[in-house]
C-alpha cells in the first residue's frame, strides 16, 4: 500500500511539474533584438517605432514580446558587428538586423551558422545560411520606377544624370542598377551623361558632387535621379544655386523636410519614399509568426511610393511617410 501511495505521489508530482513547465512556456516572454544601421536618422527611429507597435499589438493578443534596441550613432558601421556578436551570446528568441555592408558583415560574423537563432534581415539582405525572411523594399524596382518617372517627364527623349549614393551600400546600388537597366531597355532616346559620381554620406559632400555635375553638364542635362536622401538634398541646393530648380527635373529618394517641401513647390518632380515604420512592424510580426511555427515567405516587400505634387496630400503618401513625417 505504501509503495502504491508513493507511486501515485510521484505521478502527481511529475504531472504537476509538467503542467507548470507548460504554463511557463505559454506565458514566456519573447526577446527580440533589433540592430539598426544607426540611431540618429529618422528612418531608424521609425523602424524602432514600428517594432514597438507590433509588440504592443501582440501583447493584446496574449503574446509578450520584449524589443531590445541597440545601435550606435558614432562609427555605427564599425560597431555593428560587435553589437550583433554581443546579442548572439544572450538568450534571445530571435534577432532583426539591418546591415551596412553584406560582404563585411557576413565575413565578420555568421550570426546563424551552427546556431538556431531565428534571423530576419530588415532593409538590407545578407549572405546568410538560414535567414527567415528579408523584410525590405524592392530597391531594383524602385530605381526602375524613377526611370519611368523621368521618362514621363521628358517624353522619353533627353539627357539624364544619375547621382549615386556611396560604394558598398547594397540598397542604393540596387536602385541605381534598376534605374540604369530601365533607361537602357525602355528609353533608347535617353542619353545618360554621367553615372559615376557619388553623393557620399553628408549633405556637404553631396552638394559638392552636385555642383561638379552641374558645372560640367548643367547646360545639357534635362533630368537627374539622385539615389539617396543626401544626394537629393545636395542636388536640390545645387540646382537652386545654378538657378535651375524647376527647370531641370529632379527625382530623388527618401524624404527630408526640405525635399517634401520641394515636391510641394515644384522643385522636385518625384520622390521615392519607403515605409520604415511598416518595415519594423512587419519584421517583428514575421519573426514571431516563425517562432510560433508559421511558414513565412523568404521575401516580404514593404513597398515603395512615388510622391509627386499631385498625390502628396493623399492618404497613401501620408501612410508611406508614416512616423517619420510627423517629425519633419
Secondary structure, 3 states (H helix, E strand, C coil): CHHHHHHHHHHHHHHHHHHHHHHHHHHCCEEEEEECCCCCCHHHHHHHHHHHHHHHHHHHCCCCEEEEECCCCCCHHHHHHHHHHHHHCCCCCEEEECCCCHHHHHHHCCCCCCCCCEEEEECCCCCCCCEEEEEECCHHHHHHHHHHHHHHHCCCCEEEEEEECCCCCHHHHHHHHHHHHHHHHHCCCEEEEEEEEECCCCHHHHHHHHHHHHHHHCCCCCEEEECCHHHHHHHHHHHHHCCCECCEEEEEECCCHHHHHHHHCCCCCEEEECCHHHHHHHHHHHHHHHHCCCCCCCEEECCCEEECCCCCCCHHHHHHHHHHHHCC
